[in-house]
């Protein structure tokens, strides 16, 4: 079984990432990943791709655990393809976040106890055993064929590992009494590593990154690569200062920050700077918040770097006040908040990857296999969205449902369904009957097969 040729998985596009035999294995796995209607174990992908008996199945497992290819190379090729397709000019907008994948097994490399935001609430914090992946996404502009939908294309991935479970015999940290790992990196440090990698791929393009408050501290703000701007939250207890005064010419180092103004509540209640309202009507931001802006250093996180600060207040009083910041000073509040809201596509991408394409399904255990398999699970969603924007939106077909007549825009679930339908139809061309009844039955069978996943 081969995917439709319009998907454009060509050897010369990946010549710097794989050898010819390894590329063939890669294509087989992508094919099985898309066509599978069950959990995406490696053997299930081999079965769904129809590759049983064509070589030993161990070569598909060894593709992740032993094959000589670098994870960052195919990510670079995909990123360049996505940027050329969706953002050929201007600044490149990115979103960063992390997501847990629940697993089983104490011997699983890189697994640990993670906070599970999907099962937690304000009153109860739930932790799950598994992996935690820091992912960098490229949210493309809203397509013409679905102007109300948002998507995000993964362009980089890193596995976060806890400090626990390190090799015995290492010196212990005095604070935690646990083995100290000099190579341990936090989630913000992993995001900075991905940003530096992406900036090196596009040395002549400005990059704008948005991330939530977990990445808004000094670990990211002080380590940003050149030409990379950042949008995030100020911590609720974070302290802002006025800009430093000009040098006085006296002896001693010049001041790095100004005075400390009143806190968040005092700024919100300041009558000298009244609130103004901005109306937003976009995916992830359908509201009319009240805002105030100023320029100030967030000294704890960014030292003396001057930031644009936007204070928001929910007019309905249902959400707490937030302070967003942007490292560039020439953007207004509307642009900053609208750009930050685009990162909601990252959450949608995580949901689609887990529920529809088995991001948390693979059961590999060896270090290299674990670090490669989940990024492999993130590749098909990006390939499918790019294919659908180029070709698939002309082939989409909604099933006849008299109770659901008002659907005009395809969702992400319709994209792999359309890809499966074209694939099955092209592979069964010689078996298509000429009789009208039999042809209708075959179409129904194809519909059920392509929607099974």
Secondary structure, DSSP 4 states (H G I P E B T S, - for coil): ----GGG---GGGGTTT--HHHHHHHHHHHHHHHH-SS---HHHHHHHTT-TTSS-THHHHHHHHT----HHHHHHHHHHHHHHHH-SSSPEEEEEEEEEEE---TT-TT-EEEE-TTT--SS---EEEEEEEEEEEE-PPPPGGGTT----EEEEEEEE--STTPPTTSPBPTTT-SB--TT---HHHHHHHHHHHHHHHTTTS-EEEE--GGG-SHHHHTSPPTTEEEEEEPPTT---BPPPPPP-S-SSPPPSS------HHHHHT-TTS--EEEEEEETTEEEEEEEEEEEEE-HHHHTT-EEEEEEEE-TTS-S--EEEEES-SS--HHHHHHHHHTTHHHHHHHHHHHHTS-TTT----SHHHHHHHHHHHHHHHHHHHHHHHHTGGGT------TT-----S--HHHHHHHHHHHHHHHHTGGG--SSHHHHHHHHHHHHHHHT--
